Amino acid sequence: MADPAFEARRRAENQRSSGNVDGAIRTLEDYLITDPHNNRVRMDLARIYIYDKKNVDFGLTQLDAILDIDPDYDDARKALVTILKRNKRYNDETDMHFKILLEKYPDDPDLLHSYGIFCREQLLDFTKARECFSRCVQLKPKEEQYRISYASLLTNDLREYEEARNQLRKILEINPGNYKAQKALERLMKRKYAKDKGRRGGLIGRLTK
């Protein structure tokens, strides 16, 4: 016998794929009337509202409902922080959700990277952002984007130029063709150390050795 929830999700996905977004919503909402605690169905509904209907508020309501039913439904919490971290008015709530996730997944580099960006851009907590980015680099030393984020923080917010240089040069050791790292290193050397070019043994010399 077919699983009704699976059939509803499959039908809704077919409707969505064919452009019938409203039909997909009706299919999922009709199913939830009979099984309101089915979080997989509700998760599908939240995604459609957020990404297809652009009704973020209603999508967030669905994600909140999922966590009310099951606080351990991590996909819903991750979806929440993805949306909430874009708006400063949700900073406290976003920070709370991130901390819950990081307590469960302290060595998830993607989660740490996302939290680091949130700390830097929304909380302006550069110390915490540094902790996150440096941990990402430790966990995945060959992941170039983690080092790019770390170098940007070091250059623009912490003014730790030598360590920023080290991170950018490490990226170019991993991938000499990384254009972002190449340009960032060029800007760093030009803007921060140009005054030392004429001084023998100055900082520019130390950085380029």
N, CA and C atoms as an extended XYZ file, in Angstrom:
627
Properties=species:S:1:pos:R:3:atomname:S:1:resname:S:1:resid:I:1 pbc="F F F"
N         0.846       -1.197        0.000 N   MET     1
C         0.000        0.000        0.000 CA  MET     1
C         0.882        1.248        0.000 C   MET     1
N         0.565        2.196       -0.839 N   ALA     2
C         1.370        3.404       -0.979 CA  ALA     2
C         1.281        4.263        0.274 C   ALA     2
N         2.370        4.901        0.589 N   ASP     3
C         2.429        5.824        1.725 CA  ASP     3
C         1.761        7.129        1.310 C   ASP     3
N         0.671        7.535        1.989 N   PRO     4
C        -0.045        8.761        1.591 CA  PRO     4
C         0.832       10.009        1.619 C   PRO     4
N         1.707       10.090        2.611 N   ALA     5
C         2.580       11.258        2.698 CA  ALA     5
C         3.545       11.294        1.513 C   ALA     5
N         4.118       10.141        1.196 N   PHE     6
C         5.036       10.070        0.055 CA  PHE     6
C         4.319       10.449       -1.234 C   PHE     6
N         3.102        9.943       -1.403 N   GLU     7
C         2.336       10.247       -2.617 CA  GLU     7
C         2.011       11.733       -2.709 C   GLU     7
N         1.670       12.348       -1.578 N   ALA     8
C         1.359       13.780       -1.586 CA  ALA     8
C         2.602       14.589       -1.939 C   ALA     8
N         3.733       14.219       -1.383 N   ARG     9
C         4.976       14.933       -1.672 CA  ARG     9
C         5.384       14.758       -3.134 C   ARG     9
N         5.223       13.541       -3.629 N   ARG    10
C         5.581       13.278       -5.030 CA  ARG    10
C         4.678       14.065       -5.974 C   ARG    10
N         3.394       14.057       -5.691 N   ARG    11
C         2.460       14.797       -6.541 CA  ARG    11
C         2.753       16.295       -6.499 C   ARG    11
N         3.030       16.817       -5.303 N   ALA    12
C         3.324       18.244       -5.166 CA  ALA    12
C         4.595       18.609       -5.921 C   ALA    12
N         5.608       17.758       -5.859 N   GLU    13
C         6.856       18.042       -6.566 CA  GLU    13
C         6.638       18.040       -8.071 C   GLU    13
N         5.813       17.118       -8.567 N   ASN    14
C         5.488       17.093       -9.995 CA  ASN    14
C         4.757       18.366      -10.407 C   ASN    14
N         3.811       18.793       -9.563 N   GLN    15
C         3.090       20.024       -9.858 CA  GLN    15
C         4.028       21.228       -9.860 C   GLN    15
N         4.887       21.285       -8.870 N   ARG    16
C         5.845       22.384       -8.774 CA  ARG    16
C         6.771       22.404       -9.991 C   ARG    16
N         7.268       21.238      -10.373 N   SER    17
C         8.195       21.145      -11.504 CA  SER    17
C         7.547       21.586      -12.804 C   SER    17
N         6.253       21.374      -12.912 N   SER    18
C         5.536       21.746      -14.127 CA  SER    18
C         5.046       23.193      -14.102 C   SER    18
N         5.343       23.902      -13.007 N   GLY    19
C         4.959       25.303      -12.908 CA  GLY    19
C         3.680       25.560      -12.161 C   GLY    19
N         3.035       24.506      -11.691 N   ASN    20
C         1.772       24.652      -10.965 CA  ASN    20
C         2.069       24.756       -9.465 C   ASN    20
N         2.650       25.869       -9.080 N   VAL    21
C         3.057       26.051       -7.686 CA  VAL    21
C         1.862       26.090       -6.752 C   VAL    21
N         0.801       26.787       -7.153 N   ASP    22
C        -0.394       26.861       -6.301 CA  ASP    22
C        -1.019       25.479       -6.104 C   ASP    22
N        -0.996       24.658       -7.151 N   GLY    23
C        -1.505       23.299       -7.023 CA  GLY    23
C        -0.676       22.484       -6.044 C   GLY    23
N         0.644       22.676       -6.082 N   ALA    24
C         1.526       21.972       -5.148 CA  ALA    24
C         1.219       22.376       -3.716 C   ALA    24
N         0.987       23.651       -3.508 N   ILE    25
C         0.656       24.134       -2.162 CA  ILE    25
C        -0.648       23.515       -1.687 C   ILE    25
N        -1.657       23.486       -2.562 N   ARG    26
C        -2.946       22.888       -2.171 CA  ARG    26
C        -2.781       21.420       -1.817 C   ARG    26
N        -1.986       20.704       -2.607 N   THR    27
C        -1.776       19.283       -2.340 CA  THR    27
C        -1.166       19.070       -0.958 C   THR    27
N        -0.153       19.839       -0.635 N   LEU    28
C         0.518       19.676        0.658 CA  LEU    28
C        -0.365       20.144        1.813 C   LEU    28
N        -1.045       21.265        1.619 N   GLU    29
C        -1.910       21.760        2.693 CA  GLU    29
C        -3.095       20.825        2.928 C   GLU    29
N        -3.642       20.251        1.872 N   ASP    30
C        -4.740       19.289        2.044 CA  ASP    30
C        -4.265       18.071        2.821 C   ASP    30
N        -3.044       17.631        2.527 N   TYR    31
C        -2.534       16.470        3.257 CA  TYR    31
C        -2.325       16.799        4.735 C   TYR    31
N        -1.814       17.987        5.026 N   LEU    32
C        -1.531       18.362        6.409 CA  LEU    32
C        -2.789       18.492        7.259 C   LEU    32
N        -3.924       18.685        6.634 N   ILE    33
C        -5.186       18.695        7.385 CA  ILE    33
C        -5.400       17.347        8.061 C   ILE    33
N        -5.013       16.292        7.361 N   THR    34
C        -5.221       14.946        7.904 CA  THR    34
C        -4.039       14.463        8.741 C   THR    34
N        -2.874       15.055        8.544 N   ASP    35
C        -1.666       14.618        9.242 CA  ASP    35
C        -0.808       15.841        9.565 C   ASP    35
N        -1.254       16.703       10.506 N   PRO    36
C        -0.597       17.990       10.746 CA  PRO    36
C         0.803       17.891       11.339 C   PRO    36
N         1.182       16.711       11.849 N   HIS    37
C         2.491       16.560       12.467 CA  HIS    37
C         3.529       15.954       11.523 C   HIS    37
N         3.195       15.866       10.258 N   ASN    38
C         4.154       15.311        9.307 CA  ASN    38
C         5.126       16.414        8.872 C   ASN    38
N         6.308       16.380        9.448 N   ASN    39
C         7.251       17.475        9.221 CA  ASN    39
C         7.912       17.434        7.849 C   ASN    39
N         7.998       16.280        7.239 N   ARG    40
C         8.559       16.238        5.885 CA  ARG    40
C         7.657       16.979        4.912 C   ARG    40
N         6.366       16.749        5.039 N   VAL    41
C         5.408       17.452        4.179 CA  VAL    41
C         5.439       18.945        4.478 C   VAL    41
N         5.478       19.293        5.752 N   ARG    42
C         5.487       20.709        6.124 CA  ARG    42
C         6.781       21.392        5.665 C   ARG    42
N         7.882       20.643        5.667 N   MET    43
C         9.148       21.193        5.193 CA  MET    43
C         9.066       21.502        3.695 C   MET    43
N         8.466       20.603        2.943 N   ASP    44
C         8.271       20.863        1.510 CA  ASP    44
C         7.432       22.115        1.303 C   ASP    44
N         6.387       22.255        2.113 N   LEU    45
C         5.512       23.420        2.004 CA  LEU    45
C         6.278       24.701        2.329 C   LEU    45
N         7.109       24.661        3.354 N   ALA    46
C         7.901       25.840        3.731 CA  ALA    46
C         8.817       26.252        2.592 C   ALA    46
N         9.470       25.290        1.975 N   ARG    47
C        10.398       25.613        0.884 CA  ARG    47
C         9.666       26.246       -0.298 C   ARG    47
N         8.495       25.718       -0.613 N   ILE    48
C         7.736       26.279       -1.739 CA  ILE    48
C         7.328       27.712       -1.449 C   ILE    48
N         6.852       27.959       -0.236 N   TYR    49
C         6.460       29.330        0.109 CA  TYR    49
C         7.655       30.284        0.053 C   TYR    49
N         8.801       29.830        0.540 N   ILE    50
C         9.970       30.708        0.603 CA  ILE    50
C        10.579       30.939       -0.773 C   ILE    50
N        10.795       29.857       -1.521 N   TYR    51
C        11.589       29.970       -2.744 CA  TYR    51
C        10.752       30.119       -4.016 C   TYR    51
N         9.527       29.646       -4.007 N   ASP    52
C         8.686       29.746       -5.211 CA  ASP    52
C         7.686       30.889       -5.112 C   ASP    52
N         7.007       30.984       -3.981 N   LYS    53
C         6.016       32.043       -3.800 CA  LYS    53
C         6.632       33.332       -3.263 C   LYS    53
N         7.882       33.249       -2.784 N   LYS    54
C         8.571       34.407       -2.195 CA  LYS    54
C         7.796       34.965       -0.998 C   LYS    54
N         7.039       34.098       -0.356 N   ASN    55
C         6.309       34.472        0.853 CA  ASN    55
C         7.127       33.987        2.048 C   ASN    55
N         8.170       34.757        2.368 N   VAL    56
C         9.121       34.315        3.380 CA  VAL    56
C         8.462       34.196        4.751 C   VAL    56
N         7.616       35.158        5.091 N   ASP    57
C         6.999       35.135        6.421 CA  ASP    57
C         6.188       33.868        6.648 C   ASP    57
N         5.416       33.459        5.648 N   PHE    58
C         4.614       32.247        5.834 CA  PHE    58
C         5.515       31.015        5.843 C   PHE    58
N         6.564       31.053        5.047 N   GLY    59
C         7.506       29.942        5.081 CA  GLY    59
C         8.163       29.809        6.440 C   GLY    59
N         8.544       30.952        7.042 N   LEU    60
C         9.136       30.925        8.379 CA  LEU    60
C         8.147       30.405        9.412 C   LEU    60
N         6.882       30.741        9.226 N   THR    61
C         5.848       30.216       10.132 CA  THR    61
C         5.806       28.697       10.085 C   THR    61
N         5.936       28.139        8.887 N   GLN    62
C         5.946       26.682        8.750 CA  GLN    62
C         7.178       26.075        9.419 C   GLN    62
N         8.327       26.724        9.278 N   LEU    63
C         9.544       26.215        9.911 CA  LEU    63
C         9.430       26.279       11.430 C   LEU    63
N         8.859       27.352       11.941 N   ASP    64
C         8.630       27.447       13.386 CA  ASP    64
C         7.704       26.343       13.869 C   ASP    64
N         6.687       26.048       13.074 N   ALA    65
C         5.745       24.994       13.449 CA  ALA    65
C         6.443       23.635       13.508 C   ALA    65
N         7.342       23.399       12.571 N   ILE    66
C         8.100       22.143       12.573 CA  ILE    66
C         8.907       22.002       13.858 C   ILE    66
N         9.573       23.077       14.267 N   LEU    67
C        10.397       23.019       15.477 CA  LEU    67
C         9.549       22.934       16.741 C   LEU    67
N         8.334       23.441       16.683 N   ASP    68
C         7.419       23.251       17.816 CA  ASP    68
C         7.056       21.777       17.962 C   ASP    68
N         6.886       21.118       16.825 N   ILE    69
C         6.552       19.697       16.838 CA  ILE    69
C         7.765       18.856       17.221 C   ILE    69
N         8.906       19.201       16.641 N   ASP    70
C        10.128       18.423       16.867 CA  ASP    70
C        11.330       19.369       16.930 C   ASP    70
N        11.764       19.753       18.141 N   PRO    71
C        12.904       20.667       18.283 CA  PRO    71
C        14.219       20.117       17.712 C   PRO    71
N        14.263       18.822       17.459 N   ASP    72
C        15.476       18.214       16.908 CA  ASP    72
C        15.449       18.086       15.391 C   ASP    72
N        14.491       18.712       14.758 N   TYR    73
C        14.415       18.666       13.299 CA  TYR    73
C        15.415       19.693       12.742 C   TYR    73
N        16.647       19.247       12.590 N   ASP    74
C        17.746       20.164       12.291 CA  ASP    74
C        17.649       20.811       10.919 C   ASP    74
N        17.059       20.120        9.948 N   ASP    75
C        16.923       20.728        8.619 CA  ASP    75
C        16.082       21.997        8.685 C   ASP    75
N        15.053       21.986        9.524 N   ALA    76
C        14.214       23.177        9.678 CA  ALA    76
C        14.996       24.293       10.348 C   ALA    76
N        15.790       23.955       11.343 N   ARG    77
C        16.572       24.982       12.035 CA  ARG    77
C        17.634       25.581       11.103 C   ARG    77
N        18.255       24.725       10.301 N   LYS    78
C        19.246       25.221        9.340 CA  LYS    78
C        18.586       26.117        8.296 C   LYS    78
N        17.398       25.741        7.867 N   ALA    79
C        16.676       26.589        6.909 CA  ALA    79
C        16.319       27.927        7.538 C   ALA    79
N        15.952       27.901        8.821 N   LEU    80
C        15.631       29.142        9.516 CA  LEU    80
C        16.816       30.099        9.541 C   LEU    80
N        17.984       29.610        9.927 N   VAL    81
C        19.126       30.527       10.026 CA  VAL    81
C        19.533       31.047        8.648 C   VAL    81
N        19.349       30.235        7.618 N   THR    82
C        19.667       30.690        6.266 CA  THR    82
C        18.854       31.919        5.892 C   THR    82
N        17.599       31.949        6.318 N   ILE    83
C        16.723       33.082        6.018 CA  ILE    83
C        16.918       34.213        7.019 C   ILE    83
N        16.916       33.891        8.305 N   LEU    84
C        16.926       34.915        9.342 CA  LEU    84
C        18.227       35.710        9.382 C   LEU    84
N        19.347       35.078        9.035 N   LYS    85
C        20.643       35.758        9.170 CA  LYS    85
C        20.792       36.949        8.233 C   LYS    85
N        19.876       37.095        7.287 N   ARG    86
C        19.965       38.200        6.338 CA  ARG    86
C        19.411       39.507        6.899 C   ARG    86
N        18.700       39.435        8.025 N   ASN    87
C        18.004       40.605        8.552 CA  ASN    87
C        18.413       40.844       10.002 C   ASN    87
N        18.937       42.015       10.281 N   LYS    88
C        19.449       42.324       11.616 CA  LYS    88
C        18.367       42.248       12.692 C   LYS    88
N        17.131       42.470       12.339 N   ARG    89
C        16.095       42.459       13.368 CA  ARG    89
C        15.890       41.078       13.973 C   ARG    89
N        16.413       40.059       13.293 N   TYR    90
C        16.310       38.698       13.814 CA  TYR    90
C        17.619       38.223       14.447 C   TYR    90
N        18.545       39.141       14.730 N   ASN    91
C        19.872       38.730       15.179 CA  ASN    91
C        19.847       37.825       16.410 C   ASN    91
N        19.065       38.198       17.403 N   ASP    92
C        19.037       37.401       18.637 CA  ASP    92
C        18.512       35.998       18.375 C   ASP    92
N        17.439       35.912       17.600 N   GLU    93
C        16.858       34.603       17.287 CA  GLU    93
C        17.814       33.778       16.440 C   GLU    93
N        18.435       34.426       15.463 N   THR    94
C        19.376       33.718       14.601 CA  THR    94
C        20.550       33.179       15.400 C   THR    94
N        21.076       34.005       16.287 N   ASP    95
C        22.208       33.594       17.116 CA  ASP    95
C        21.830       32.395       17.983 C   ASP    95
N        20.635       32.416       18.515 N   MET    96
C        20.168       31.301       19.332 CA  MET    96
C        20.123       30.007       18.520 C   MET    96
N        19.576       30.068       17.327 N   HIS    97
C        19.470       28.863       16.489 CA  HIS    97
C        20.853       28.358       16.086 C   HIS    97
N        21.753       29.277       15.737 N   PHE    98
C        23.113       28.866       15.395 CA  PHE    98
C        23.776       28.141       16.567 C   PHE    98
N        23.619       28.673       17.753 N   LYS    99
C        24.270       28.071       18.921 CA  LYS    99
C        23.714       26.687       19.222 C   LYS    99
N        22.422       26.507       19.021 N   ILE   100
C        21.825       25.183       19.209 CA  ILE   100
C        22.426       24.196       18.218 C   ILE   100
N        22.541       24.624       16.964 N   LEU   101
C        23.105       23.743       15.937 CA  LEU   101
C        24.577       23.444       16.202 C   LEU   101
N        25.330       24.464       16.592 N   LEU   102
C        26.764       24.266       16.788 CA  LEU   102
C        27.063       23.426       18.021 C   LEU   102
N        26.157       23.442       18.969 N   GLU   103
C        26.334       22.559       20.124 CA  GLU   103
C        26.235       21.099       19.692 C   GLU   103
N        25.404       20.843       18.696 N   LYS   104
C        25.232       19.477       18.188 CA  LYS   104
C        26.282       19.129       17.141 C   LYS   104
N        26.692       20.130       16.362 N   TYR   105
C        27.627       19.883       15.265 CA  TYR   105
C        28.814       20.852       15.357 C   TYR   105
N        29.628       20.731       16.393 N   PRO   106
C        30.707       21.710       16.598 CA  PRO   106
C        31.807       21.659       15.546 C   PRO   106
N        31.887       20.564       14.808 N   ASP   107
C        32.947       20.421       13.801 CA  ASP   107
C        32.401       20.377       12.382 C   ASP   107
N        31.246       20.988       12.177 N   ASP   108
C        30.679       21.099       10.834 CA  ASP   108
C        31.233       22.373       10.193 C   ASP   108
N        32.174       22.262        9.260 N   PRO   109
C        32.831       23.467        8.738 CA  PRO   109
C        31.883       24.407        7.997 C   PRO   109
N        30.919       23.860        7.287 N   ASP   110
C        29.982       24.731        6.569 CA  ASP   110
C        29.129       25.539        7.550 C   ASP   110
N        28.703       24.884        8.620 N   LEU   111
C        27.918       25.572        9.639 CA  LEU   111
C        28.760       26.635       10.341 C   LEU   111
N        29.993       26.299       10.665 N   LEU   112
C        30.898       27.260       11.286 CA  LEU   112
C        31.159       28.456       10.363 C   LEU   112
N        31.333       28.169        9.087 N   HIS   113
C        31.572       29.247        8.121 CA  HIS   113
C        30.370       30.174        8.040 C   HIS   113
N        29.187       29.588        8.000 N   SER   114
C        27.969       30.389        7.944 CA  SER   114
C        27.821       31.242        9.202 C   SER   114
N        28.125       30.659       10.352 N   TYR   115
C        28.030       31.424       11.603 CA  TYR   115
C        29.094       32.519       11.632 C   TYR   115
N        30.278       32.222       11.121 N   GLY   116
C        31.316       33.240       11.063 CA  GLY   116
C        30.901       34.439       10.231 C   GLY   116
N        30.280       34.184        9.098 N   ILE   117
C        29.796       35.279        8.251 CA  ILE   117
C        28.730       36.083        8.992 C   ILE   117
N        27.822       35.389        9.675 N   PHE   118
C        26.782       36.062       10.455 CA  PHE   118
C        27.412       36.921       11.556 C   PHE   118
N        28.384       36.368       12.282 N   CYS   119
C        29.038       37.126       13.352 CA  CYS   119
C        29.730       38.366       12.801 C   CYS   119
N        30.359       38.213       11.645 N   ARG   120
C        31.080       39.346       11.062 CA  ARG   120
C        30.128       40.409       10.513 C   ARG   120
N        29.150       40.000        9.736 N   GLU   121
C        28.341       40.957        9.001 CA  GLU   121
C        27.174       41.518        9.801 C   GLU   121
N        26.625       40.722       10.705 N   GLN   122
C        25.436       41.164       11.428 CA  GLN   122
C        25.723       41.534       12.879 C   GLN   122
N        26.483       40.692       13.573 N   LEU   123
C        26.788       40.988       14.975 CA  LEU   123
C        27.993       41.904       15.128 C   LEU   123
N        28.794       42.025       14.079 N   LEU   124
C        30.052       42.782       14.136 CA  LEU   124
C        30.960       42.248       15.247 C   LEU   124
N        30.867       40.956       15.482 N   ASP   125
C        31.703       40.287       16.472 CA  ASP   125
C        32.864       39.642       15.715 C   ASP   125
N        33.909       40.428       15.510 N   PHE   126
C        35.020       39.972       14.690 CA  PHE   126
C        35.857       38.900       15.385 C   PHE   126
N        35.883       38.941       16.706 N   THR   127
C        36.619       37.913       17.447 CA  THR   127
C        35.975       36.547       17.256 C   THR   127
N        34.663       36.515       17.393 N   LYS   128
C        33.949       35.243       17.191 CA  LYS   128
C        34.052       34.788       15.741 C   LYS   128
N        33.974       35.722       14.813 N   ALA   129
C        34.116       35.368       13.399 CA  ALA   129
C        35.481       34.750       13.145 C   ALA   129
N        36.496       35.327       13.772 N   ARG   130
C        37.836       34.766       13.598 CA  ARG   130
C        37.905       33.342       14.127 C   ARG   130
N        37.311       33.091       15.275 N   GLU   131
C        37.309       31.744       15.840 CA  GLU   131
C        36.672       30.755       14.859 C   GLU   131
N        35.566       31.177       14.261 N   CYS   132
C        34.854       30.296       13.320 CA  CYS   132
C        35.692       30.023       12.078 C   CYS   132
N        36.221       31.083       11.471 N   PHE   133
C        36.968       30.907       10.221 CA  PHE   133
C        38.263       30.125       10.438 C   PHE   133
N        38.938       30.397       11.537 N   SER   134
C        40.183       29.671       11.790 CA  SER   134
C        39.903       28.196       12.042 C   SER   134
N        38.784       27.911       12.698 N   ARG   135
C        38.409       26.507       12.919 CA  ARG   135
C        38.064       25.833       11.597 C   ARG   135
N        37.380       26.549       10.712 N   CYS   136
C        37.075       26.006        9.381 CA  CYS   136
C        38.363       25.620        8.656 C   CYS   136
N        39.355       26.496        8.729 N   VAL   137
C        40.639       26.239        8.065 CA  VAL   137
C        41.318       25.016        8.671 C   VAL   137
N        41.213       24.863        9.978 N   GLN   138
C        41.786       23.686       10.628 CA  GLN   138
C        41.095       22.405       10.173 C   GLN   138
N        39.779       22.471       10.061 N   LEU   139
C        39.004       21.285        9.706 CA  LEU   139
C        39.168       20.905        8.239 C   LEU   139
N        39.225       21.925        7.362 N   LYS   140
C        39.364       21.671        5.928 CA  LYS   140
C        40.404       22.622        5.348 C   LYS   140
N        41.673       22.318        5.564 N   PRO   141
C        42.731       23.258        5.165 CA  PRO   141
C        42.826       23.517        3.667 C   PRO   141
N        42.255       22.655        2.849 N   LYS   142
C        42.328       22.858        1.406 CA  LYS   142
C        41.079       23.533        0.829 C   LYS   142
N        40.142       23.887        1.675 N   GLU   143
C        38.932       24.570        1.201 CA  GLU   143
C        39.247       26.059        1.030 C   GLU   143
N        39.314       26.496       -0.209 N   GLU   144
C        39.769       27.852       -0.503 CA  GLU   144
C        38.832       28.931        0.020 C   GLU   144
N        37.517       28.687       -0.037 N   GLN   145
C        36.577       29.722        0.376 CA  GLN   145
C        36.722       30.061        1.856 C   GLN   145
N        37.031       29.071        2.679 N   TYR   146
C        37.215       29.348        4.100 CA  TYR   146
C        38.378       30.311        4.310 C   TYR   146
N        39.454       30.097        3.582 N   ARG   147
C        40.616       30.976        3.726 CA  ARG   147
C        40.343       32.364        3.142 C   ARG   147
N        39.563       32.433        2.080 N   ILE   148
C        39.177       33.733        1.522 CA  ILE   148
C        38.413       34.543        2.565 C   ILE   148
N        37.445       33.911        3.207 N   SER   149
C        36.663       34.603        4.233 CA  SER   149
C        37.549       35.037        5.389 C   SER   149
N        38.452       34.157        5.786 N   TYR   150
C        39.356       34.453        6.894 CA  TYR   150
C        40.276       35.620        6.533 C   TYR   150
N        40.834       35.586        5.332 N   ALA   151
C        41.733       36.654        4.905 CA  ALA   151
C        41.005       37.996        4.806 C   ALA   151
N        39.782       37.977        4.340 N   SER   152
C        39.004       39.207        4.238 CA  SER   152
C        38.765       39.813        5.623 C   SER   152
N        38.416       38.966        6.574 N   LEU   153
C        38.218       39.434        7.953 CA  LEU   153
C        39.512       40.013        8.521 C   LEU   153
N        40.605       39.299        8.323 N   LEU   154
C        41.895       39.747        8.847 CA  LEU   154
C        42.318       41.076        8.237 C   LEU   154
N        42.049       41.247        6.951 N   THR   155
C        42.453       42.474        6.263 CA  THR   155
C        41.578       43.655        6.629 C   THR   155
N        40.280       43.481        6.504 N   ASN   156
C        39.362       44.616        6.570 CA  ASN   156
C        38.860       44.948        7.963 C   ASN   156
N        38.833       43.981        8.854 N   ASP   157
C        38.243       44.214       10.172 CA  ASP   157
C        39.260       44.129       11.307 C   ASP   157
N        40.172       43.177       11.238 N   LEU   158
C        41.122       42.992       12.320 CA  LEU   158
C        42.467       43.665       12.054 C   LEU   158
N        42.700       44.069       10.800 N   ARG   159
C        43.939       44.744       10.411 CA  ARG   159
C        45.171       43.898       10.734 C   ARG   159
N        45.028       42.604       10.603 N   GLU   160
C        46.156       41.693       10.811 CA  GLU   160
C        46.686       41.291        9.435 C   GLU   160
N        47.456       42.183        8.859 N   TYR   161
C        47.801       42.086        7.454 CA  TYR   161
C        48.763       40.938        7.143 C   TYR   161
N        49.686       40.687        8.028 N   GLU   162
C        50.642       39.620        7.742 CA  GLU   162
C        49.959       38.259        7.730 C   GLU   162
N        49.061       38.030        8.685 N   GLU   163
C        48.337       36.756        8.692 CA  GLU   163
C        47.403       36.665        7.483 C   GLU   163
N        46.809       37.794        7.080 N   ALA   164
C        45.970       37.804        5.879 CA  ALA   164
C        46.800       37.414        4.668 C   ALA   164
N        48.007       37.986        4.579 N   ARG   165
C        48.912       37.636        3.487 CA  ARG   165
C        49.215       36.140        3.492 C   ARG   165
N        49.442       35.601        4.678 N   ASN   166
C        49.751       34.171        4.782 CA  ASN   166
C        48.597       33.315        4.272 C   ASN   166
N        47.372       33.708        4.623 N   GLN   167
C        46.203       32.947        4.184 CA  GLN   167
C        46.042       33.008        2.665 C   GLN   167
N        46.229       34.182        2.098 N   LEU   168
C        46.083       34.331        0.650 CA  LEU   168
C        47.164       33.566       -0.097 C   LEU   168
N        48.370       33.607        0.421 N   ARG   169
C        49.447       32.874       -0.237 CA  ARG   169
C        49.222       31.363       -0.133 C   ARG   169
N        48.641       30.937        0.979 N   LYS   170
C        48.342       29.510        1.132 CA  LYS   170
C        47.296       29.074        0.103 C   LYS   170
N        46.313       29.923       -0.147 N   ILE   171
C        45.311       29.612       -1.169 CA  ILE   171
C        45.986       29.420       -2.519 C   ILE   171
N        46.919       30.306       -2.831 N   LEU   172
C        47.593       30.236       -4.133 CA  LEU   172
C        48.550       29.052       -4.216 C   LEU   172
N        48.995       28.555       -3.074 N   GLU   173
C        49.747       27.303       -3.086 CA  GLU   173
C        48.823       26.136       -3.436 C   GLU   173
N        47.618       26.183       -2.894 N   ILE   174
C        46.641       25.128       -3.162 CA  ILE   174
C        46.148       25.212       -4.604 C   ILE   174
N        45.859       26.437       -5.020 N   ASN   175
C        45.313       26.651       -6.366 CA  ASN   175
C        45.876       27.957       -6.936 C   ASN   175
N        46.953       27.877       -7.706 N   PRO   176
C        47.570       29.093       -8.269 CA  PRO   176
C        46.616       29.898       -9.160 C   PRO   176
N        45.555       29.279       -9.614 N   GLY   177
C        44.628       29.980      -10.497 CA  GLY   177
C        43.462       30.636       -9.790 C   GLY   177
N        43.485       30.695       -8.459 N   ASN   178
C        42.378       31.316       -7.725 CA  ASN   178
C        42.418       32.835       -7.926 C   ASN   178
N        41.529       33.328       -8.761 N   TYR   179
C        41.539       34.742       -9.146 CA  TYR   179
C        41.248       35.654       -7.951 C   TYR   179
N        40.290       35.249       -7.109 N   LYS   180
C        39.950       36.074       -5.947 CA  LYS   180
C        41.153       36.273       -5.045 C   LYS   180
N        41.873       35.190       -4.793 N   ALA   181
C        43.042       35.285       -3.924 CA  ALA   181
C        44.134       36.125       -4.572 C   ALA   181
N        44.324       35.965       -5.874 N   GLN   182
C        45.333       36.752       -6.581 CA  GLN   182
C        45.042       38.244       -6.443 C   GLN   182
N        43.799       38.633       -6.738 N   LYS   183
C        43.442       40.050       -6.697 CA  LYS   183
C        43.472       40.584       -5.265 C   LYS   183
N        43.020       39.757       -4.304 N   ALA   184
C        43.034       40.200       -2.907 CA  ALA   184
C        44.459       40.439       -2.433 C   ALA   184
N        45.363       39.561       -2.824 N   LEU   185
C        46.767       39.737       -2.431 CA  LEU   185
C        47.363       40.976       -3.088 C   LEU   185
N        47.033       41.203       -4.341 N   GLU   186
C        47.521       42.401       -5.028 CA  GLU   186
C        47.009       43.668       -4.332 C   GLU   186
N        45.721       43.685       -3.977 N   ARG   187
C        45.156       44.857       -3.306 CA  ARG   187
C        45.798       45.056       -1.933 C   ARG   187
N        45.999       43.949       -1.232 N   LEU   188
C        46.604       44.038        0.091 CA  LEU   188
C        47.992       44.656        0.014 C   LEU   188
N        48.798       44.177       -0.912 N   MET   189
C        50.163       44.676       -1.035 CA  MET   189
C        50.187       46.130       -1.504 C   MET   189
N        49.286       46.466       -2.403 N   LYS   190
C        49.282       47.815       -2.969 CA  LYS   190
C        48.758       48.847       -1.981 C   LYS   190
N        47.656       48.529       -1.315 N   ARG   191
C        47.002       49.531       -0.474 CA  ARG   191
C        47.617       49.650        0.915 C   ARG   191
N        48.114       48.562        1.423 N   LYS   192
C        48.569       48.586        2.811 CA  LYS   192
C        50.062       48.809        2.964 C   LYS   192
N        50.836       48.463        1.927 N   TYR   193
C        52.277       48.511        2.108 CA  TYR   193
C        53.004       49.368        1.071 C   TYR   193
N        52.245       50.085        0.268 N   ALA   194
C        52.878       50.885       -0.782 CA  ALA   194
C        53.865       51.899       -0.209 C   ALA   194
N        53.588       52.440        0.968 N   LYS   195
C        54.456       53.453        1.556 CA  LYS   195
C        55.819       52.888        1.943 C   LYS   195
N        55.887       51.561        2.075 N   ASP   196
C        57.142       50.946        2.495 CA  ASP   196
C        58.023       50.533        1.319 C   ASP   196
N        57.539       50.750        0.123 N   LYS   197
C        58.284       50.252       -1.032 CA  LYS   197
C        59.680       50.851       -1.125 C   LYS   197
N        59.775       52.076       -0.719 N   GLY   198
C        61.065       52.722       -0.845 CA  GLY   198
C        61.976       52.525        0.348 C   GLY   198
N        61.519       51.825        1.372 N   ARG   199
C        62.306       51.655        2.578 CA  ARG   199
C        62.941       50.283        2.587 C   ARG   199
N        64.246       50.249        2.511 N   ARG   200
C        64.963       48.990        2.496 CA  ARG   200
C        64.714       48.235        3.799 C   ARG   200
N        64.321       46.982        3.633 N   GLY   201
C        64.056       46.183        4.831 CA  GLY   201
C        62.729       46.496        5.469 C   GLY   201
N        61.889       47.297        4.793 N   GLY   202
C        60.601       47.650        5.362 CA  GLY   202
C        59.638       46.477        5.326 C   GLY   202
N        58.389       46.745        5.728 N   LEU   203
C        57.396       45.690        5.832 CA  LEU   203
C        57.114       45.036        4.493 C   LEU   203
N        57.136       45.819        3.432 N   ILE   204
C        56.860       45.240        2.118 CA  ILE   204
C        57.880       44.164        1.782 C   ILE   204
N        59.111       44.386        2.178 N   GLY   205
C        60.138       43.382        1.925 CA  GLY   205
C        59.882       42.109        2.703 C   GLY   205
N        59.489       42.252        3.959 N   ARG   206
C        59.235       41.070        4.780 CA  ARG   206
C        58.062       40.267        4.244 C   ARG   206
N        57.042       40.969        3.754 N   LEU   207
C        55.842       40.279        3.304 CA  LEU   207
C        56.035       39.546        1.988 C   LEU   207
N        56.959       39.993        1.173 N   THR   208
C        57.113       39.378       -0.139 CA  THR   208
C        58.217       38.340       -0.173 C   THR   208
N        58.851       38.111        0.951 N   LYS   209
C        59.917       37.092        0.982 CA  LYS   209
C        59.316       35.700        0.984 C   LYS   209
